Amino acid sequence: TQGVINVAVLKAGKASTAVVAGEVKDLLGKSTALSFRQVSEGDAIYYLAQFPFKTREVLSFTLNVRQGDDAHRITFNQEMFPDD
């Protein structure tokens, strides 16, 4: 059971390169680093990372996105449902 997070970075409405990093935590506080890889397809640029999860649970994500001197921190929770 692997989850995938897909991040697209836009600047002025167009795909842009960035440095994307982050982590995911379960409700017990166990943290897993997210290792993003850049994917370019035509004009599209996006960043993918895989993470493990075993059961139906709510995970907390923290993403750090840097474009030059601009840095952004994004946090959100997501309920995950494994395929059975």
HUKA-V525147 format. One line per field, one symbol per residue. ss: DSSP state (H for helix, E for strand, L for the rest). psi: psi as a letter, one per 20 degrees, with the letter a starting at -180 (. if undefined). A space follows every 10 residues. Layout:
ss=???
psi=???
This chain:
ss=LEEEEEEELE ELLEELLLEE EEEEELLLLL EEEELLEEEE ELLEEEEEEE EELLLLEEEE EEEEEEELLE EEEEEEEEEE LLLL
psi=opqppppppq pkjqpqqrop raqpqriijp qpqpoqqppp ocipprpqqq qqqhrprpqp ppqoppocip ppppqrqppq oqp.
